[in-house]
Amino acid sequence: MLFFSSRTFAQQQGVHSYADSLEKVLAAPLNDTVRARTLFLLSQYWADLDSAKGMFYITEALKYNPGDDFHTGMAHYYLGGALMEYDIPRSQKEYKQAVQLLQNVPTQQGYRLLAKAWHNLGILEERNGNERAFADILLNKAVPLATKASDTDHVGICYISLGVVFNNIFDYDRSTEYYKKAIAIFRKKDASDEKLIDCYSNISENYLNKDHYSEAKPFLDSAAALAPLYPSSIYLPSFYLAQGRYFNGIKEWEQALQCFNKGTAIATSLNRFYDATTIMMEQYQTYKAQKKYTAGRELLLKIYGRPYVAEMPENMRLVLYELAKTDSALNNPREAYKWLLKYTELTDSTGTNETNVRISELEAKYNYAEKEKEVLRLNERTKMQKLLLGGSQVLLLLTILMSVYFYKQRRVKAEQQLRSLQQAQQIAVAQALLHGEERERRRLASDLHDGLGGMLASAKIHLSEMEQDEYGRLNKVIGQLDSSVTELRRIARNMMPEALLRSGLEMALKDLRQSVATEKMNVELQLIDIAPDLPVQVQLIIYRIIQELLANVIKHAAATEVFIQCSQLKNIFYIAVEDNGRGFDVGSVPGDKKGIGLDNVRHRVEFLQGKMDISSSPGRGTVINIELLCGNS
């Protein structure tokens, strides 16, 4: 597959019946808040179908907007949706404003809308080619927020997007895994849910990418059974694309072309230009497989001028490459040379010198061939010259592409080796520091508990056996010893948590939560799918990270509410700590003070090859998200 489409949240429910029902709601007497929300929903519906209508309803909704953080955030969210297909930079700006406002709304509605705003920001990152940022947003923002809002439907939508991300990086097995998770959510609610068409179609795409046609067929059949229920569904273009690819694979060319024509027509009617372009590119592959180069060239020229080609360099490179090959196959060397020049302009700048040398060689040979062709034409040998010239163009085209490819491969390999060495050194240093720190903690805890603790206990016994002449003063000393022993045990437990060694990570975290919670600070702990067989060293590192983060909240945040969530998906462990304290400006903290209270956390995160994201602003609390590689698959 040559192009990959992105998703939005707009969905069609019959031919405008959904919009008609919303218009009927507007006709009734409504308060300003309900009227604004209804107009926002209409703008979302029309965003994909008619941008002018989408903007009209947004403008109307803003007239009735109450103006608080939630409704103003909602306004920016829907405005971002109206612009999503037509003005990506402005759409990003609107979604970011929505996120900034909705972070101040700690309600289920606020979390739900915030999850969707983050999700759509991720989609725009994906369109800019940043798959990693999209996956990070889904795993660390959208899914946790949707879970917090109990919005299982949106969790399923996030799983669909994760399926798209892993498909785009060619990890088809993990992509299928996330689509199946989404299917389980949607089928539980409604076995004929429209979004199942999308899931079935994309799972079949994953199997088709691995040439497993028999495994793709049942999922295509499942999607085909639902398709008639939703004749205007935004998911039909993807279904017809997958079905056409299936027929291509089994060499049923006419059926493939019929599917592609249906998909292109529906995508165009829904103003889903990216989907239409993707289907047209696959249709070109059908012509190419049949060696119908003239029809293929006409289709490529249409694609060349479409949206989502010029602004996406990888797509444009692919189209130029196919145009050069097609014109070469049609014995049009002049046109092939033109496309090849445009292709090289998009080549990585590091390979420019080598590429220019090859272009000069090609130009020289091309000019020589033109002169030679004229001579041969005079000698009535035109046919032979065309064959030679066409062959030389193909050979030179392949030479240039192979040179650029191998140069890039060498550079990427060298960069990877350098990063691996640096990472190995960092891990070795962190490992030594952490191991030394834990050994010293264990030694001190043992000395305190077994040595000093025993001495204090013995002193208490001896004092208890003394004459009770000065009874009150003696009892006071014994009470002080009791307090000293209790404090000593607390220090020893913090240095080496007995609950963790005895009962595992979950029990240790529950004990930790109980020990720090007070009447003034409520601490909520949520544990999801934590494997009991995590290595002890990993459990201890996770415990230390949460212990340090809680210590920072107690010392600096002045918070009344703290929320901790720990979850595990295979060998990835997620930690989220959120408080409603005083917060701080992350960007304005001086460089030499940025790590105060967080250095130990960062060292431990790096040791487990993880990453940490801090979101905070003055007066609005702090959210810290951490993702760790826990080595338990």
C-alpha positions in Angstrom: 0.0 0.0 0.0 1.4 3.4 -1.0 -0.7 6.0 1.0 -2.1 5.8 4.5 -5.2 7.7 5.4 -5.9 9.5 8.7 -9.1 9.6 10.8 -11.3 12.3 12.2 -14.2 12.1 14.7 -16.9 13.2 12.2 -19.2 10.3 11.4 -22.2 10.0 9.1 -25.4 8.4 10.4 -27.5 7.9 7.2 -27.8 10.5 4.5 -28.0 13.7 6.6 -30.6 12.3 9.0 -28.3 13.1 11.9 -28.0 16.7 10.8 -31.8 16.9 10.2 -32.5 15.7 13.8 -30.1 18.4 15.1 -31.9 21.1 13.1 -35.2 20.0 14.6 -33.7 20.4 18.1 -32.6 24.0 17.2 -36.2 24.8 16.2 -37.4 24.3 19.8 -36.9 26.9 22.6 -33.5 26.3 24.1 -31.2 28.0 26.6 -27.9 29.4 25.3 -25.8 26.5 26.5 -27.8 23.8 24.8 -28.2 25.8 21.6 -24.4 26.4 21.5 -23.7 22.7 22.0 -26.2 21.7 19.3 -24.6 24.1 16.8 -21.2 22.7 17.7 -22.4 19.2 16.8 -23.7 20.5 13.5 -20.4 22.1 12.7 -18.6 18.8 13.4 -21.0 16.9 11.2 -20.5 19.2 8.2 -16.8 19.7 8.7 -15.9 16.9 6.4 -18.8 17.3 4.0 -19.1 21.1 3.4 -16.4 23.3 5.0 -18.5 26.5 4.4 -21.4 25.0 6.4 -19.1 23.8 9.1 -17.7 27.3 9.6 -21.2 28.8 9.5 -22.4 26.7 12.4 -19.2 27.4 14.4 -19.9 31.1 13.9 -23.4 30.7 15.1 -22.4 28.6 18.1 -20.0 31.3 19.3 -22.9 33.8 19.6 -24.4 31.6 22.4 -21.2 30.3 24.1 -21.4 30.9 27.9 -17.7 31.8 28.0 -16.4 29.6 30.8 -13.3 27.4 30.4 -15.2 24.3 29.4 -17.4 25.9 26.8 -14.7 28.1 25.4 -12.4 25.0 25.2 -15.3 23.3 23.4 -15.5 26.1 20.9 -11.8 25.9 20.1 -12.1 22.1 19.8 -14.9 22.2 17.2 -13.3 25.1 15.3 -10.1 22.9 15.1 -12.3 20.1 13.6 -13.9 22.4 11.1 -10.4 23.5 9.9 -8.8 20.0 10.1 -9.0 19.1 6.4 -8.3 22.5 5.0 -5.9 24.5 7.3 -3.7 22.3 9.3 -1.6 25.0 11.1 -4.6 26.9 12.2 -6.4 23.7 13.2 -3.3 22.8 15.4 -3.5 26.2 17.0 -7.2 25.8 17.9 -6.7 22.3 19.4 -3.8 23.6 21.5 -6.0 26.4 22.9 -8.7 23.8 23.6 -6.2 21.7 25.6 -5.0 24.7 27.6 -8.5 25.6 28.7 -9.9 22.1 29.2 -7.0 21.2 31.6 -8.8 23.5 34.0 -12.0 21.4 34.0 -11.5 18.3 36.3 -14.9 16.7 35.4 -15.9 13.7 33.3 -17.1 16.0 30.5 -13.8 17.9 30.7 -11.6 14.8 30.6 -13.7 13.3 27.7 -13.3 16.4 25.5 -9.7 16.9 26.5 -9.0 13.3 25.4 -10.5 14.0 22.0 -8.6 17.3 21.6 -5.3 15.5 22.3 -6.3 12.7 19.9 -6.9 15.2 17.0 -3.6 17.0 17.7 -2.0 13.6 17.4 -3.7 13.0 14.0 -2.2 16.3 12.8 1.2 15.2 14.0 0.8 12.0 12.0 -0.1 13.9 8.9 3.2 15.8 9.3 5.0 12.4 9.3 5.6 12.3 13.1 4.3 8.8 13.9 6.2 8.7 17.3 4.5 11.9 18.5 1.1 10.5 17.6 1.7 7.2 19.5 3.1 9.1 22.5 0.0 11.4 22.6 -2.4 8.3 22.3 -0.7 6.3 25.0 0.1 9.1 27.5 -2.7 11.6 26.9 -5.7 10.4 25.0 -6.1 6.8 26.4 -5.5 7.8 30.1 -7.9 10.7 29.9 -10.6 8.7 28.1 -10.2 6.0 30.7 -10.5 8.6 33.5 -13.7 9.9 31.9 -15.1 6.2 31.6 -15.4 6.9 27.8 -14.9 3.3 26.6 -16.1 4.3 23.1 -13.2 6.8 22.7 -10.7 4.3 24.2 -11.7 2.1 21.3 -11.2 4.9 18.8 -7.7 5.5 20.3 -7.0 1.8 19.8 -8.0 2.2 16.1 -5.5 5.1 15.8 -2.8 3.0 17.4 -3.5 0.4 14.8 -3.0 3.0 12.1 0.3 4.1 13.7 1.8 0.6 13.8 0.5 -0.1 10.3 2.4 3.0 9.1 5.7 1.7 10.6 5.1 -1.8 9.2 4.4 -3.5 12.5 1.3 -5.3 11.2 1.0 -7.8 14.1 0.8 -5.1 16.7 -1.5 -3.1 14.5 -3.9 -6.0 14.3 -3.7 -6.5 18.0 -4.9 -2.9 18.7 -7.7 -3.2 16.1 -8.9 -6.4 17.8 -9.0 -4.6 21.1 -11.1 -1.9 19.5 -13.4 -4.6 18.0 -13.9 -6.2 21.5 -15.0 -2.8 22.9 -17.4 -1.9 20.0 -19.0 -5.3 19.6 -19.8 -5.4 23.4 -21.8 -2.2 22.9 -23.3 -2.8 19.5 -22.5 -5.7 17.1 -23.4 -3.5 14.1 -21.4 -0.4 15.2 -20.2 1.6 12.2 -16.6 1.8 13.4 -16.4 -2.0 13.0 -16.2 -1.5 9.3 -13.0 0.4 9.8 -11.5 -2.2 12.1 -12.3 -5.1 9.8 -11.0 -3.3 6.8 -7.7 -2.4 8.4 -7.1 -5.8 9.8 -7.6 -7.2 6.3 -5.1 -4.5 5.1 -2.5 -5.8 7.6 -2.9 -9.4 6.3 -2.8 -8.2 2.7 0.5 -6.4 3.4 1.9 -9.8 4.4 0.3 -11.5 1.3 -1.9 -13.5 3.6 -5.0 -13.3 1.3 -6.9 -16.2 2.9 -6.6 -14.6 6.3 -7.8 -11.2 5.0 -10.9 -12.6 3.4 -13.1 -13.3 6.5 -12.5 -9.7 7.8 -13.4 -8.3 4.4 -16.6 -10.3 4.4 -17.4 -9.0 7.9 -17.0 -5.4 6.7 -19.0 -6.1 3.5 -21.9 -7.3 5.7 -22.1 -4.0 7.6 -21.4 -1.7 4.6 -25.1 -1.5 3.3 -26.2 -0.3 6.8 -24.0 2.9 6.4 -24.1 4.0 2.7 -22.5 7.4 3.5 -19.9 6.1 6.1 -16.5 7.7 6.1 -15.1 4.2 6.6 -16.4 2.9 3.2 -13.4 4.3 1.2 -11.0 2.2 3.4 -13.2 -0.8 2.9 -13.2 -0.5 -0.9 -9.5 0.1 -0.9 -8.8 -3.1 1.0 -11.3 -5.1 -1.1 -9.6 -3.8 -4.3 -6.2 -4.7 -3.0 -7.5 -8.2 -2.3 -8.7 -8.6 -5.9 -5.4 -7.2 -7.1 -3.6 -9.9 -5.1 -5.6 -12.7 -6.7 -5.3 -11.0 -10.1 -9.0 -10.3 -10.5 -8.2 -6.9 -12.2 -11.8 -5.9 -13.3 -13.2 -6.5 -9.8 -10.3 -4.6 -8.3 -11.0 -1.6 -10.6 -14.7 -1.6 -9.7 -13.9 -1.5 -6.0 -11.4 1.4 -6.5 -13.9 3.4 -8.6 -16.6 2.9 -5.8 -14.1 4.0 -3.1 -12.9 7.0 -5.0 -16.5 8.2 -5.7 -17.6 7.9 -2.1 -14.4 9.5 -0.8 -14.9 12.4 -3.2 -18.6 12.8 -2.3 -17.5 13.0 1.4 -14.7 15.5 0.6 -12.2 13.0 1.9 -9.5 13.9 -0.6 -6.7 12.1 1.2 -8.6 8.8 1.0 -9.5 9.4 -2.6 -5.8 10.0 -3.5 -4.8 6.8 -1.6 -7.3 4.7 -3.6 -6.2 6.3 -6.9 -2.6 5.4 -6.2 -3.6 1.8 -5.6 -5.7 1.9 -8.8 -2.5 2.9 -10.6 -0.9 -0.3 -9.3 -3.7 -2.3 -11.1 -2.9 -0.6 -14.4 0.8 -1.1 -13.8 0.4 -4.9 -13.1 -1.4 -5.2 -16.4 1.2 -3.1 -18.2 -1.4 -0.6 -19.2 1.1 2.2 -18.9 -0.9 4.9 -20.9 -3.9 4.6 -18.5 -1.5 4.5 -15.5 0.2 7.6 -16.7 -3.1 9.5 -17.0 -4.0 8.5 -13.5 -0.6 9.5 -12.1 -0.9 13.0 -13.7 -4.3 13.4 -11.9 -2.7 12.4 -8.6 0.2 14.7 -9.2 -2.0 17.8 -8.8 -4.2 16.6 -5.9 -4.2 17.7 -2.3 -2.0 15.8 0.2 0.6 15.2 -2.5 2.6 18.5 -3.0 2.6 19.2 0.8 3.7 15.7 1.8 7.3 15.1 0.4 7.3 11.3 0.6 4.0 11.1 -1.4 5.4 13.5 -4.0 8.6 11.5 -4.3 6.6 8.4 -4.9 4.5 9.9 -7.6 7.5 11.4 -9.4 9.3 8.1 -9.2 6.4 6.2 -10.7 6.0 8.9 -13.4 9.6 8.5 -14.4 9.3 4.7 -14.6 6.1 4.9 -16.5 7.4 7.3 -19.1 10.5 5.2 -19.4 8.3 2.2 -20.1 6.4 4.2 -22.7 9.7 5.2 -24.4 9.3 8.8 -23.5 12.9 9.6 -22.3 12.5 13.4 -22.4 9.5 13.2 -20.0 11.2 10.5 -17.8 14.2 12.8 -17.5 12.0 15.8 -16.5 10.3 13.7 -13.7 13.7 12.4 -12.6 15.1 15.9 -12.1 12.1 16.8 -9.9 12.5 13.6 -8.0 16.2 14.5 -7.2 15.2 17.9 -5.9 13.4 16.2 -3.0 16.4 13.9 -2.2 18.2 14.3 1.2 20.5 17.3 1.1 23.4 15.2 2.4 23.4 13.3 -0.9 23.2 16.3 -3.1 26.8 16.3 -4.4 26.7 12.7 -5.4 23.3 13.1 -7.0 24.4 16.1 -9.0 27.3 14.1 -10.4 24.9 11.4 -11.5 22.5 14.1 -13.0 25.4 15.6 -15.0 26.3 12.2 -16.3 22.6 11.6 -17.2 22.3 15.0 -18.9 25.5 14.4 -20.9 24.4 11.0 -22.0 20.9 12.2 -22.8 22.2 15.1 -25.0 24.6 12.7 -26.7 21.7 10.2 -27.3 19.6 13.0 -28.8 22.3 13.8 -31.3 22.9 10.2 -32.1 19.2 9.7 -32.5 19.1 12.5 -35.1 21.9 10.8 -37.0 20.2 7.4 -36.8 16.9 9.0 -37.9 18.7 10.3 -41.0 20.0 6.7 -41.5 16.4 5.3 -41.1 17.2 3.5 -37.8 14.8 5.3 -35.4 13.3 2.2 -33.8 16.6 0.8 -32.6 17.7 4.2 -31.2 14.5 4.4 -29.2 15.1 1.0 -27.6 18.7 1.9 -26.7 17.7 5.3 -25.3 14.9 3.9 -23.2 17.1 1.2 -21.8 19.8 3.7 -20.9 17.3 5.9 -19.1 16.0 2.9 -17.0 19.6 1.9 -16.2 20.6 5.4 -15.1 17.5 5.9 -13.1 18.2 2.7 -11.2 21.8 3.7 -10.7 20.8 7.0 -9.1 18.2 5.4 -6.9 20.6 2.7 -5.7 23.4 5.2 -5.0 21.1 7.4 -2.9 19.7 4.4 -1.1 23.1 2.9 -0.1 24.4 6.3 1.0 21.4 6.8 3.3 21.8 3.3 4.7 25.4 3.8 5.6 24.6 7.1 7.3 21.7 5.7 9.3 23.8 2.7 10.3 26.6 4.9 11.6 24.2 7.1 13.5 22.5 4.1 15.1 25.9 2.7 16.2 26.9 6.0 17.8 23.5 6.2 19.6 23.9 2.6 20.8 27.3 3.3 22.3 26.2 6.5 24.0 23.1 4.7 25.4 25.2 1.8 26.6 27.5 4.2 28.5 24.6 6.0 30.1 22.9 2.8 31.2 26.2 1.5 32.7 26.7 4.7 34.7 23.1 4.7 35.8 23.2 1.0 36.7 26.3 1.5 38.9 24.8 4.5 40.7 21.4 2.9 41.3 22.9 -0.4 42.5 25.3 1.4 44.8 22.5 3.6 46.2 20.2 0.6 46.9 23.1 -1.4 48.5 23.8 1.5 50.8 20.1 2.0 51.6 19.8 -1.7 52.5 22.9 -1.6 54.7 21.8 1.5 56.5 18.2 0.1 57.0 19.7 -3.1 58.4 22.0 -1.3 60.7 19.3 1.0 61.9 16.7 -1.8 62.4 19.0 -4.5 63.8 21.6 -2.4 65.5 20.3 0.9 66.8 16.8 -0.4 67.0 17.9 -3.3 69.2 19.9 -1.0 71.5 16.9 1.4 72.0 14.6 -1.6 72.7 17.1 -2.9 75.2 17.3 0.5 76.9 13.6 0.6 77.2 13.5 -2.8 79.0 16.2 -1.8 81.5 14.4 1.4 82.3 11.2 -0.5 82.8 12.9 -2.7 85.4 14.3 0.3 87.5 12.8 1.5 90.7 9.7 3.6 90.1 10.7 6.3 92.5 10.4 9.0 90.0 7.5 7.4 88.2 6.4 10.3 86.1 9.8 11.3 84.7 10.7 7.6 84.0 7.5 7.1 82.0 8.3 10.2 80.0 11.7 8.8 79.1 10.1 5.4 78.1 7.6 7.3 76.0 10.4 9.2 74.2 12.1 5.8 73.6 8.9 4.4 72.1 8.6 7.4 69.7 12.3 7.0 68.8 11.8 3.3 67.9 8.7 4.1 65.8 10.5 6.9 63.9 13.5 4.6 63.5 11.3 1.9 61.9 9.6 4.4 59.6 13.1 5.6 58.4 14.2 2.0 57.9 11.0 1.2 56.0 11.4 4.1 53.7 15.0 3.1 52.9 14.1 -0.5 52.2 10.3 -1.2 52.0 9.6 -4.5 53.6 6.1 -4.8 52.0 7.7 -4.8 48.6 10.1 -7.6 49.4 7.4 -9.5 51.2 4.2 -9.0 49.2 5.2 -7.3 45.9 4.8 -3.9 44.3 1.1 -3.4 44.6 1.0 -3.9 48.4 4.1 -1.7 48.8 2.4 1.1 46.8 -0.8 0.8 48.8 1.3 1.0 52.0 3.1 4.1 50.6 -0.3 5.8 49.7 -1.6 5.1 53.2 1.5 6.5 54.9 1.5 9.8 53.0 -2.3 10.5 52.9 -3.5 13.0 55.5 -6.7 14.9 56.4 -5.4 17.8 54.3 -4.1 15.8 51.3 -6.2 13.0 49.8 -4.2 10.5 47.8 -6.0 8.2 45.2 -4.1 5.2 43.9 -5.3 3.2 40.8 -3.4 0.0 39.8 -4.2 -1.6 36.4 -2.9 -5.0 35.1 0.4 -5.0 37.0 2.2 -8.3 36.4 3.1 -10.0 39.7 6.3 -11.5 38.3 8.1 -8.2 37.6 11.8 -8.5 38.4 12.4 -7.3 42.0 14.9 -4.7 40.8 12.3 -3.2 38.4 9.7 -3.2 41.2 12.1 -1.4 43.5 12.9 1.3 40.8 9.2 1.9 40.1 8.6 2.2 43.9 11.4 4.7 44.3 10.1 6.8 41.4 6.6 7.1 42.9 8.1 7.6 46.4 10.2 10.5 45.1 7.3 12.1 43.1 5.1 12.0 46.2 7.9 13.5 48.3 8.1 16.4 45.8 4.3 16.9 46.0 4.4 17.0 49.8 7.4 19.4 49.9 6.5 21.8 47.2 3.0 21.5 45.8 0.7 22.3 48.8 -1.9 20.0 47.1 -5.1 18.7 48.5 -5.7 16.1 45.9 -3.2 13.7 44.4 -4.0 11.0 41.8 -1.6 8.1 41.0 -2.2 5.6 38.2 0.0 2.7 37.4 -0.7 0.4 34.5 1.1 -2.2 32.4 0.7 -3.3 28.8 3.0 -6.3 28.1 6.5 -5.0 28.7 5.6 -1.3 29.0 4.8 0.2 32.4 3.0 3.5 32.7 3.0 5.9 35.6 0.8 9.0 35.9 1.0 11.4 38.9 -1.4 14.4 39.0 -1.9 17.0 41.7 -4.0 20.1 42.1 -1.2 22.1 43.8 0.5 25.4 43.1 2.3 24.1 39.9 5.2 25.9 38.2 6.3 27.2 34.9 8.4 24.4 33.4 10.0 26.6 30.7 11.0 29.4 33.0 12.9 27.4 35.6 16.7 28.1 35.5 18.7 25.2 34.0 20.8 24.6 37.2 17.6 24.2 39.3 15.4 22.3 36.8 16.5 18.9 38.3 16.0 19.7 42.0 13.8 16.9 43.4 13.6 15.2 40.0 17.2 14.1 39.3 16.7 10.7 41.0 13.5 10.1 39.1 15.2 10.9 35.8 18.1 8.6 36.5 15.8 5.7 37.2 13.6 6.4 34.2 16.7 6.5 32.0 17.9 3.2 33.6 14.7 1.5 32.4 15.1 3.1 29.0 11.9 5.2 29.6 10.8 8.7 29.1 9.1 11.3 31.3 6.8 14.2 30.4 6.0 17.1 32.8 3.0 19.3 32.2 2.5 22.2 34.7 1.7 25.9 35.0 1.5 28.2 38.0 -1.8 27.7 39.9 -3.0 24.8 37.8 -1.3 21.8 39.3 1.2 19.4 37.8 0.8 16.2 35.7 3.8 13.8 35.2 3.6 10.9 32.8 6.2 8.3 32.7 6.7 5.3 30.4 9.1 2.5 31.3 10.5 -0.6 29.7 10.0 -3.2 32.5 11.5 -6.2 30.7 8.4 -8.4 31.3 6.8 -9.5 28.0 
